Amino acid sequence: MKALFVFLGGGVGALLRFSITTIFPTIEVKHFFIFPVGTLLVNIIASFIIGLLVGFDFVNPMPSEYKLLIGTGICGGLSTFSTFAIENLFMLSEKSYILFIFNLILNNFLTLLFAVLGYFLGKYLGVING
């Protein structure tokens, strides 16, 4: 039964990722790969959601099914490390070293920042709803 929650959440997360990366595609100039805006956004959003979930759960424990549905399923389907990795490989292959470094720093900094913000907001919401 737990696998069903992961499956359903993963489907929702994958559809969200598809939608967001369609709305915010990779910026390209003259057929050259420039910057993967959509990938950055989905990773930031997923990091915020997982931070929110963990922070809320820390103060106001939730059933494991909610954590599987939202954390493992939705966030797992929404975020994408494999796409992040291949986009960085493309940047390196095109000798876009500055964008490569910028993408690494921006993704790591912003996803961590939004996970922390989500965590503290989740703890706050857990306290006022507990």
C-alpha positions in Angstrom: 0.0 0.0 0.0 2.9 2.4 0.7 4.2 2.0 -2.8 0.8 3.3 -4.1 1.4 6.6 -2.3 4.9 6.9 -3.8 3.5 6.0 -7.3 0.7 8.5 -7.1 3.0 11.3 -5.8 5.6 10.5 -8.3 3.1 10.8 -11.2 2.0 14.2 -9.9 5.6 15.4 -9.4 6.6 14.2 -12.9 3.6 16.1 -14.4 4.6 19.2 -12.5 8.2 18.9 -13.7 7.0 18.5 -17.3 4.7 21.5 -17.0 7.3 23.8 -15.4 10.1 22.9 -17.7 7.7 23.4 -20.7 6.8 26.9 -19.4 10.4 27.7 -18.5 12.5 25.9 -21.1 16.3 26.0 -21.4 17.3 29.3 -22.8 19.0 28.8 -26.1 20.7 31.2 -28.5 21.3 30.1 -32.1 20.9 26.4 -31.2 23.5 26.7 -28.4 22.6 25.4 -25.0 22.6 28.4 -22.6 20.9 27.9 -19.3 18.4 25.3 -17.9 15.9 27.6 -16.1 13.2 24.9 -15.8 15.5 22.5 -14.1 16.7 25.1 -11.6 13.1 26.0 -10.8 11.8 22.5 -10.3 14.8 21.7 -8.0 14.2 24.9 -6.0 10.5 24.1 -5.7 11.1 20.5 -4.7 13.7 21.6 -2.1 11.3 24.1 -0.6 8.5 21.5 -0.4 10.7 18.8 1.2 12.0 21.4 3.7 8.4 22.4 4.5 7.4 18.8 4.9 10.3 17.9 7.2 10.0 21.0 9.3 6.3 20.5 9.8 6.8 16.8 10.6 9.5 17.7 13.1 7.0 19.7 15.2 3.7 18.0 14.3 4.4 14.4 13.2 2.4 13.2 10.1 1.4 9.8 9.0 4.1 8.0 6.9 1.7 7.9 4.0 1.7 11.7 3.7 5.5 11.8 3.8 5.7 9.1 1.1 3.2 10.8 -1.1 4.7 14.3 -0.8 8.4 13.7 0.1 9.3 10.6 -1.8 6.6 10.8 -4.5 5.9 14.4 -5.4 9.3 15.8 -4.6 11.1 12.8 -6.1 9.1 13.1 -9.3 9.4 16.9 -9.4 13.2 17.3 -8.8 15.7 16.0 -11.2 19.3 15.4 -10.5 19.9 13.4 -13.6 18.7 16.2 -15.9 20.9 18.6 -13.9 23.9 16.3 -14.5 23.4 16.0 -18.2 22.8 19.7 -18.6 26.1 20.3 -16.9 27.7 17.8 -19.2 26.3 19.7 -22.2 27.7 23.0 -20.8 31.1 21.4 -20.5 31.0 19.9 -24.0 30.2 23.3 -25.4 33.0 24.8 -23.4 30.6 27.0 -21.5 32.7 26.8 -18.4 31.4 30.0 -16.8 27.8 28.9 -17.2 28.7 25.4 -15.9 30.2 26.9 -12.7 27.3 29.3 -12.4 24.8 26.5 -12.7 26.6 24.4 -10.1 26.8 27.2 -7.6 23.2 28.5 -8.3 21.6 25.1 -8.0 23.4 24.1 -4.9 23.0 27.4 -3.1 19.4 28.0 -4.0 18.2 24.5 -3.4 19.8 24.5 0.0 18.5 28.0 0.8 14.9 27.1 -0.2 15.1 23.8 1.8 16.2 25.8 4.9 13.4 28.4 4.3 10.9 25.6 3.8 12.1 23.8 6.9 11.7 26.8 9.2 8.3 27.8 7.7 7.2 24.1 8.2 8.3 24.2 11.8 6.4 27.5 12.3 3.3 26.1 10.6 3.6 22.9 12.7 3.7 24.9 15.9 0.7 27.1 15.0 -1.3 24.1 13.8 -0.2 21.7 16.5 
